[in-house]
Amino acid sequence: MMLRILLFTPFLAGLASLGIASDRVRRRLITAVSFFHLACSLALWTAGLEPTAGRWLGLDALSLLFLLVTSALFAASSFATVTYLRGHELPEERRGRLSREAVFTCSMLFFLGTTTLAILSLHTGVFWMAIEATTLASAPMISYQRSSRSLEAAWKYLLICSVGIAIALVGNTALAVSIAFHPATYGLPLTFRGLAAHAASLHPVWLKVAFAFILVGYGTKMGLAPMHTWLPDAHSEAPSPVSALLSGALLNCAFLGILRTNAILVRAGIGDYSNGLLIAFGLGSMFLAGWFILQQADFKRLLAYSSIEHMGILAIAAGAGASFGGLLHALNHSLTKGALFLVAGTILGAYHTKSTRTVTGVIRVAPMTGLLWIAGFLAICGVPPFGTFVSEFSVMTVLGANGRWWSLAIFLLTLGIVFVGMWRIVIPMAFGRPPESHPSGAPVRFLSVADVPPLALLCVVLLLGVWLPEPLTRLVTQAAAVMGGL
C-alpha cells in the first residue's frame, strides 16, 4: 500500500496543479508533496526492509537506496524551486491555469512520479517505459525560460535521449530472445529478478548483445561519453533546481537499469564481458570530462561536465566490483552535485551571468554562498573529510586489489586534471574583487534562505566522510549484494 501511495501521489498532485489558479498554492504543493514523499521513503526504510516480489513493481535494497537519494534531493530542490519561481514571476496575463508556471509545476511533480516508477520497476519493459517518461516529464522544465538556448537544449535532450531509449529497447528485445533457447526459461517473465535467477539458462551471446545495446541506450541517459552530448546544454540552460534534479536523480535512474542488467550477466558467468565495457566507458567519460573542464568558461557547464566525470566513476565501480564504494559514491555525488547546482543558481541570481571571467568576489558579495561554493568544490573533487573521498578511495582500493593498475593510473590522472581545472575556475570566482558592475553598497547577508538547502546537503556529505551510520551501512551493503547479482 505504501508503494502505491508513494508512486501515485506525485502524479495526482501534478494533475491537480493544472487546475489551481494561484501560483502561491502551486508552489506550496511542490514543497508539501516533496516532504510527504521523503517521509514515506524514510518510513519504508525505518520499518525494516522486506523485499517485495511483485511482477511489475517492488522494492529491494538497491531501489530503496536510490529512492531515498531521489526523495532527499527533491525535498531540497523544492525550496530552491519556490525561491526561483518567485524571482521569475510571469506577467499577470500569462499567469493562472495552464500558464508556463503551471506546466512547470506539473512537469516537476510528474518528474518525481516517473523517477519513482523507474526506481520501483522490477520488469524490464516497465523500467524502459519509466525512463522514457522521465524524458517527457523533464523536457518542459529545461525549456522553462523560453530562451533560444533553453529551447535548443530541450530539443537536443528530447532527440538524443529518445534515440538512446530506442537503442535500449533493442537491448530489451535481445533479453527476450535470450530466454527462448532453454526449456526452463521459455516463457519466463522479463523481470530483472527472474532473469538473474535463471541466468545460467539464458543464451550467453544474446545476453552480450542485450548488454551492449542497454549500456549504450541507458548510458545515453546516464551521460556516459561519447553519448553525453545532450547533458552540458540541458544542465546549463535549465533552472538551477532542475539541474540539481537532472544531475542528482535522473542520471541515477538510468544507471540503475545498467546495474540490474549487469547483475544478470554476472550470474550467467559472463561478467568479465560487461565489466570490461563498463570500465572502458567509465574511463573514457572521466578523461573526456577532464579535458572539457579545463576549457570551461561557464560555471554551470563546468558542473555538467563534472557530472559526466562522476558517472564515469560509477561505471568503473560497477565494472571493477567495487559495489559498496560505487553505491556510496552515487549517494555522495547526488547530494554534492545537487548542492553545487543550487549554489550556482544563487550566484547566477546575484551576478546575472554564467561567465567564470565575470563572476568574482562571491565570498564578499554573499559570504555563505561563497563558502558553500568552495566547500562544494572540495567535496566534488573528493577532498577529505568529505564523503566523496571515502567512496572514491574505496573504488581505487578495489582497482588496486584487482591488479587493474592501468585503470587506476588513468583514474588518478583524471582526478588530478579535474581538480586543477575546477581550482582554476572556482577559487577566482570565490575570491578577488567583485566586478565594477556589482553595486558595492548592496547589503550583505551572511546566510539567506537560498543557502539553507545546499548547506544541509553538504553537511550530510561531510558527516558521511567521518561517520557512516550503521543503518546506512547495512542498507548499502544489502544494495551491493543486489548489484552483484545476489
C-alpha positions in Angstrom: 0.0 0.0 0.0 2.8 2.4 0.9 4.4 1.9 -2.5 1.2 2.8 -4.3 0.9 6.0 -2.2 4.5 6.8 -2.9 4.0 6.3 -6.6 0.7 7.9 -7.3 0.8 10.9 -5.1 3.1 12.9 -7.4 1.0 12.1 -10.4 -2.2 13.1 -8.7 -0.7 16.3 -7.3 0.7 17.1 -10.8 -2.7 16.8 -12.4 -4.3 18.8 -9.5 -1.7 21.6 -10.0 -3.1 22.3 -13.5 -6.5 23.2 -12.0 -5.0 25.6 -9.5 -5.1 29.3 -10.4 -2.9 30.6 -7.6 0.9 30.5 -8.1 1.4 30.6 -4.4 -0.7 27.5 -3.8 1.1 25.6 -6.6 4.5 26.4 -5.1 3.3 25.2 -1.7 2.0 22.0 -3.3 5.5 21.2 -4.6 7.0 21.5 -1.2 4.3 19.6 0.5 4.5 16.6 -1.9 8.3 16.6 -1.7 8.3 16.2 2.0 5.5 13.7 2.0 7.5 11.7 -0.5 10.6 11.9 1.7 8.6 10.9 4.8 7.2 7.8 3.1 10.6 6.8 1.9 12.1 7.1 5.4 9.1 5.2 6.8 9.9 2.3 4.4 13.5 2.3 5.5 12.9 2.5 9.2 10.1 -0.1 9.1 12.8 -2.7 8.1 13.4 -3.7 4.5 11.4 -6.7 3.3 11.9 -7.2 -0.4 8.7 -7.4 -2.3 8.3 -9.8 -5.1 5.7 -8.2 -7.4 5.8 -8.9 -11.1 5.8 -5.3 -12.2 6.8 -3.1 -9.2 8.6 -3.8 -6.0 11.3 -2.8 -3.5 14.7 -4.2 -2.7 17.8 -2.7 -1.0 19.1 -1.2 -4.3 15.8 0.5 -5.2 15.4 1.7 -1.6 18.8 3.4 -1.6 18.1 5.3 -4.9 14.6 6.1 -3.7 16.0 7.8 -0.5 18.5 9.8 -2.6 15.8 11.0 -5.0 13.4 11.9 -2.2 16.0 13.9 -0.2 17.3 15.7 -3.3 13.8 16.6 -4.5 12.9 17.9 -1.0 16.0 20.2 -1.0 15.3 21.3 -4.6 11.6 22.2 -3.8 12.8 25.0 -1.5 15.0 26.4 -4.2 12.2 26.0 -6.8 9.9 28.2 -4.8 12.6 30.9 -4.5 13.3 30.6 -8.2 9.7 30.9 -9.2 9.2 33.9 -7.0 12.2 35.6 -8.7 10.9 34.8 -12.2 7.2 35.6 -11.8 5.3 36.0 -15.1 3.2 39.0 -16.1 -0.4 38.9 -15.0 -1.8 38.0 -18.4 0.5 34.9 -18.5 -0.4 33.5 -15.1 -3.1 31.3 -13.8 -4.3 27.9 -15.0 -2.2 26.3 -17.8 0.4 29.1 -17.6 4.0 28.4 -18.1 4.5 28.1 -14.3 1.5 25.7 -14.0 3.1 23.4 -16.7 6.4 23.7 -14.9 4.9 22.6 -11.6 3.0 19.7 -13.2 6.2 18.6 -15.0 8.2 18.8 -11.8 5.7 16.6 -9.9 5.5 14.2 -12.8 9.3 14.0 -12.8 9.2 12.9 -9.2 6.5 10.3 -10.1 8.3 8.9 -13.2 11.7 8.7 -11.4 9.9 6.8 -8.5 8.3 4.5 -11.1 11.7 3.8 -12.7 13.3 3.0 -9.3 10.5 0.7 -8.2 10.3 -1.1 -11.6 11.0 -4.8 -11.5 10.1 -5.6 -15.1 12.5 -4.6 -17.9 9.6 -3.3 -20.0 8.1 -1.2 -17.2 11.6 0.2 -16.5 12.1 1.2 -20.1 8.7 3.0 -20.2 9.5 4.8 -17.0 12.9 6.0 -18.3 11.2 7.4 -21.4 8.6 9.0 -19.3 11.2 10.8 -17.3 12.4 12.4 -20.6 9.0 13.7 -21.4 8.4 15.0 -17.9 11.7 16.9 -17.6 11.8 18.5 -21.1 9.4 21.3 -20.3 11.4 22.1 -17.1 14.6 22.5 -19.2 12.9 24.9 -21.6 11.1 27.0 -18.8 13.0 30.2 -19.6 11.8 30.1 -23.3 15.1 31.5 -24.5 16.6 30.3 -27.8 19.3 28.4 -25.9 17.0 26.7 -23.5 14.6 25.6 -26.2 17.6 24.2 -28.2 18.8 22.4 -25.1 15.3 20.9 -24.5 15.0 19.7 -28.1 18.5 18.2 -28.1 17.7 16.5 -24.9 14.5 15.0 -26.3 16.0 13.8 -29.5 19.3 12.3 -28.2 17.7 10.7 -25.2 14.9 9.3 -27.3 17.4 7.7 -29.6 19.2 6.3 -26.6 15.9 4.8 -25.3 15.2 3.3 -28.7 18.6 1.6 -28.6 17.8 0.3 -25.1 14.6 -1.2 -26.5 16.7 -3.2 -28.9 18.6 -4.5 -25.8 15.4 -5.4 -24.1 14.4 -7.3 -27.2 17.7 -9.2 -27.1 17.0 -10.1 -23.5 13.6 -11.5 -24.6 15.3 -13.6 -27.3 17.9 -14.9 -24.8 15.2 -16.9 -22.8 14.0 -18.8 -25.9 16.8 -21.4 -26.1 16.2 -23.4 -22.9 13.0 -25.2 -21.8 13.4 -23.9 -18.2 13.2 -20.3 -19.3 10.9 -20.4 -22.3 8.0 -18.0 -21.5 9.9 -16.6 -18.4 8.6 -13.1 -17.4 11.1 -10.4 -18.3 11.7 -9.3 -14.7 15.2 -8.4 -13.5 15.0 -10.8 -10.6 13.6 -13.7 -12.7 16.3 -13.2 -15.4 19.0 -13.1 -12.7 17.6 -16.3 -11.0 17.7 -18.2 -14.3 20.8 -16.5 -15.8 22.7 -19.8 -16.2 20.0 -21.0 -18.7 20.0 -17.8 -20.8 21.8 -17.7 -24.2 25.1 -16.0 -23.5 25.5 -14.5 -27.0 22.2 -12.8 -26.8 22.9 -11.6 -23.3 26.1 -9.9 -24.6 24.2 -8.3 -27.4 21.5 -7.2 -24.9 24.0 -5.6 -22.5 25.9 -3.8 -25.3 22.7 -2.1 -26.5 21.4 -1.4 -23.0 24.7 0.1 -22.0 24.7 2.5 -25.0 21.0 3.2 -24.6 20.7 3.8 -20.9 24.3 5.2 -21.0 23.0 8.0 -23.2 20.5 9.0 -20.5 23.2 8.5 -17.8 25.6 10.8 -19.6 28.4 8.4 -20.4 30.8 9.5 -23.1 30.5 9.7 -26.1 26.7 9.6 -25.7 26.8 12.6 -23.3 26.2 15.4 -25.8 22.8 16.5 -24.5 23.9 16.8 -20.9 26.1 20.0 -20.9 23.4 22.0 -22.7 20.5 20.7 -20.6 22.2 21.2 -17.3 23.5 24.6 -18.2 20.2 26.1 -19.6 17.7 24.6 -17.2 16.8 26.4 -14.0 19.3 25.5 -11.3 16.8 23.5 -9.1 16.1 21.4 -12.3 19.8 21.0 -13.0 20.2 19.6 -9.5 17.5 17.1 -10.1 18.8 16.1 -13.5 22.3 15.5 -12.2 21.5 14.0 -8.8 18.3 12.0 -9.6 17.8 11.4 -13.3 21.2 10.1 -14.1 21.0 7.6 -11.2 17.8 6.1 -12.7 19.5 5.2 -16.0 22.5 3.9 -14.0 20.1 1.6 -12.1 19.0 -0.1 -15.3 22.6 -0.8 -16.3 23.3 -2.2 -12.8 20.4 -4.6 -12.9 21.3 -5.8 -16.4 24.9 -6.3 -15.4 23.8 -8.4 -12.4 22.2 -10.8 -14.9 25.4 -11.2 -16.9 27.4 -11.7 -13.6 25.0 -14.5 -12.6 25.3 -16.0 -16.1 29.1 -16.2 -15.7 29.9 -13.7 -18.4 30.5 -10.7 -16.1 34.0 -10.2 -17.5 32.5 -9.0 -20.7 30.0 -6.5 -19.2 32.5 -5.3 -16.6 35.1 -4.7 -19.2 32.7 -2.5 -21.2 31.7 -0.6 -18.0 35.3 0.2 -17.2 36.1 1.3 -20.7 33.1 3.6 -21.0 33.8 4.9 -17.4 37.5 5.7 -18.1 36.5 7.4 -21.4 33.9 9.5 -19.7 36.3 10.6 -16.9 39.0 11.6 -19.4 36.7 13.5 -21.7 35.1 15.3 -18.8 38.5 16.3 -17.5 39.5 17.7 -20.9 36.4 19.9 -21.2 36.6 21.1 -17.6 40.0 22.6 -18.4 38.4 24.7 -21.1 35.2 25.9 -19.4 34.1 29.5 -19.2 30.5 28.7 -17.9 30.3 27.6 -14.3 27.0 25.6 -14.9 28.6 23.8 -17.8 31.5 23.1 -15.6 29.2 21.3 -13.1 27.6 19.4 -16.0 31.0 18.0 -17.2 31.7 17.2 -13.6 28.6 15.0 -13.6 29.9 13.2 -16.7 33.1 12.5 -14.8 31.3 11.1 -11.8 29.1 8.9 -14.0 32.3 7.5 -15.3 33.4 6.8 -11.7 30.1 4.9 -11.1 30.6 2.9 -14.2 34.2 2.0 -13.2 33.0 1.0 -9.7 30.3 -1.3 -11.2 32.8 -2.9 -13.6 35.5 -3.3 -11.1 33.3 -5.0 -8.5 33.5 -2.0 -6.1 29.8 -2.3 -5.3 29.8 -0.8 -1.9 32.1 2.1 -2.8 30.2 2.7 -6.1 26.8 3.0 -4.4 28.2 5.1 -1.6 29.6 7.4 -4.3 26.3 7.6 -6.0 24.8 8.9 -2.8 27.7 11.3 -2.2 27.7 12.6 -5.7 23.9 13.2 -5.8 23.9 15.2 -2.6 27.1 17.2 -3.5 26.1 18.0 -7.1 22.6 18.9 -6.0 24.1 21.4 -3.5 26.5 22.8 -6.1 23.8 23.5 -8.7 21.6 25.2 -6.0 24.6 27.4 -5.1 25.2 28.1 -8.8 21.6 29.3 -9.0 22.2 31.7 -6.2 25.4 33.0 -7.8 23.6 33.4 -11.2 20.8 35.3 -9.4 23.3 37.7 -7.9 25.5 38.3 -11.0 23.1 37.6 -13.9 25.8 35.8 -15.8 27.3 32.3 -16.0 30.7 33.6 -17.2 33.5 32.5 -15.0 35.5 35.5 -16.0 32.8 37.9 -14.9 31.9 36.3 -11.6 34.5 37.2 -8.9 34.4 38.0 -5.2 31.4 35.8 -4.4 32.6 35.4 -0.8 32.4 39.2 -0.4 29.1 39.7 -2.1 27.4 36.7 -0.3 29.7 35.2 2.3 27.8 31.9 3.0 27.2 31.4 -0.7 31.0 31.7 -1.3 31.8 29.4 1.5 29.3 26.8 0.2 30.8 27.2 -3.4 34.3 26.4 -2.0 33.0 23.5 0.2 31.1 22.0 -2.7 34.2 22.2 -4.9 36.3 20.4 -2.3 33.6 17.8 -1.8 33.0 17.1 -5.5 36.8 16.7 -6.0 37.0 14.1 -3.3 39.0 16.1 -0.8 38.9 14.7 2.8 37.0 14.8 5.1 34.0 14.7 2.7 32.2 11.5 2.0 33.3 11.6 -1.7 36.8 11.0 -0.6 35.8 7.8 1.2 33.8 6.5 -1.7 36.4 7.3 -4.3 39.2 5.8 -2.2 37.1 2.7 -1.8 36.8 2.4 -5.6 40.6 2.9 -6.0 41.4 0.3 -3.4 39.4 -2.3 -5.3 41.1 -1.3 -8.6 44.5 -1.9 -7.0 43.4 -5.1 -5.2 42.3 -6.5 -8.6 45.5 -5.6 -10.3 43.9 -3.1 -12.6 47.0 -0.8 -12.5 46.4 1.0 -15.8 42.8 1.7 -15.0 43.9 3.0 -11.6 46.6 5.2 -13.2 44.1 6.8 -15.6 41.6 7.2 -12.8 44.1 9.1 -10.6 45.4 11.2 -13.6 41.9 12.2 -14.5 41.1 13.1 -10.9 44.1 15.4 -10.9 43.2 17.0 -14.1 39.6 17.7 -12.9 40.9 19.1 -9.6 43.3 21.6 -11.4 40.6 22.5 -13.9 38.0 23.3 -11.3 40.5 25.0 -9.0 41.4 27.5 -11.8 37.7 28.4 -12.0 36.2 28.1 -8.6 38.8 29.9 -6.5 39.0 33.1 -8.6 35.2 33.1 -8.6 35.1 32.9 -4.8 37.8 35.4 -4.0 39.0 38.6 -5.5 37.2 41.9 -6.0 33.6 42.0 -7.1 33.1 43.3 -10.6 32.6 47.1 -11.0 29.1 46.4 -12.3 28.0 44.9 -9.0 26.8 47.6 -6.5 29.4 47.9 -3.8 26.9 49.4 -1.3 24.4 46.5 -1.6 23.6 44.9 1.8 25.4 41.7 2.6 23.6 38.9 4.5 25.8 36.1 5.8 23.0 33.5 5.5 20.0 33.7 3.2 17.1 31.3 2.7 18.6 30.1 -0.6 21.7 28.9 1.3 19.8 26.5 3.6 19.2 23.6 1.3 22.7 23.3 -0.1 24.1 23.8 3.4 22.0 20.9 4.7 23.1 18.7 1.7 26.8 19.5 2.2 26.6 18.8 5.9 25.3 15.3 5.2 28.2 14.7 2.8 30.6 16.0 5.4 29.0 13.7 8.0 29.3 10.7 5.7 33.1 11.4 5.4 33.7 11.0 9.1 30.9 8.6 10.2 28.7 6.1 8.4 25.6 5.3 10.4 25.1 1.6 10.9 21.6 1.5 9.3 23.0 3.2 6.2 26.0 0.9 6.1 23.7 -2.1 6.3 21.5 -0.7 3.5 24.4 0.0 1.2 25.8 -3.5 1.9 22.5 -5.1 1.0 22.2 -3.0 -2.1 25.7 -4.0 -3.1 24.7 -7.6 -2.9 21.8 -7.0 -5.3 24.1 -5.1 -7.6 26.4 -8.2 -7.6 23.5 -10.4 -8.7 22.8 -12.0 -5.3 
